[in-house]
Amino acid sequence: MKRRIIRINSELCNGCGACAAACHEGAIQMVNGKAVLVREDYCDGLGDCLPACPVNAITFEIREAPAYNEAAVQAAKNPCKGGCPGVAPKQLSSETEEPERPALSVSRLAQWPCQIKLVPPNAPYLENAHLLIAADCTAFAHGGFHQTFMKNRITLIGCPKLDAVDYAEKLTQILLYNEIQSITTVRMEVPCCGGLPHAVDRAILQSGKAIPHRVVTLSTNGKILS
């Protein structure tokens, strides 16, 4: 049958893996450092992977392809649902081994990628968004980071000390392309994090827009200082 399906340009692909992470069906995998559509029947043709690609290596095309197989996708996501035949439930091997514990909270990450340098300035999820711009270390320092800061926001992360890029330039592009409702910047108390809110302030100034900007500072043990 002929239907809409994605096409990946391997020459443009930079191997970042953002599309594979964005594909909820598991149709895309990384093979030898490149994104590959490994299961055409897993591709639903909706294109969640397109805005995730920072180099526009993915497009739609209409061609002969097997029909989307939702049952196979669900089976791949939940192998041996209810227990695999002939496999006994896992037993604790010793008194020191702990059983698996339920997750304390769900992820609040609303998009992919989330690295500032990988996010396309014209990604559709940025329009009318409330932005969270966070230093890499903050999510590890604050135990409730997802619920406290990421909920209902688009999250962009980076490290002004380790990333050899000018965040102000990229953030300015994002602000110019989109109507941003607000920005919350979360940084650590250490001096190297100071470059992050400064980059945001420069971007707001260069965009010529009046965007509310709140800065939250965390201590090294995760306490909110301001």
Salt bridges, closest charged atoms under 4 A:
GLU40 OE2 - ARG63 NH2 2.95
ASP41 OD2 - ARG39 NH2 2.71
ASP48 OD2 - HIS24 NE2 3.83
GLU61 OE2 - ARG63 NE 2.64
GLU97 OE2 - LYS90 NZ 3.62
GLU98 OE1 - ARG101 NH2 2.98
ASP163 OD1 - LYS117 NZ 3.58
ASP166 OD2 - ARG202 NH2 3.37
GLU179 OE2 - LYS209 NZ 3.62
ASP201 OD1 - HIS213 ND1 2.80
